[in-house]
């Protein structure tokens, strides 16, 4: 199995109630932790803020670079952080 979404990010996605993207906090609508059956164009994350919905495919999350304190840089250059209800103040 060749899983390119980092294990830490995959673990974080699994329990995320919110996703912080470039300073904006979205509500997590759907997550799928990538596995051996997940292909590049499969949606693995859907987030929402008001009427705005954003989807991320496995390819977009593949090889995300951990830059510290739970923040990941995606291929697009966007910064992402997974948050749970307990971390929102």
Secondary structure as UniProt FT lines:
FT   HELIX           7..14
FT   STRAND          18..21
FT   TURN            22..23
FT   STRAND          24..31
FT   TURN            36..37
FT   TURN            40..41
FT   STRAND          43..49
FT   TURN            50..51
FT   STRAND          52..57
FT   HELIX           58..61
FT   TURN            62..63
FT   STRAND          65..68
FT   TURN            69..70
FT   STRAND          71..73
FT   TURN            75..76
FT   STRAND          79..83
FT   HELIX           85..87
//
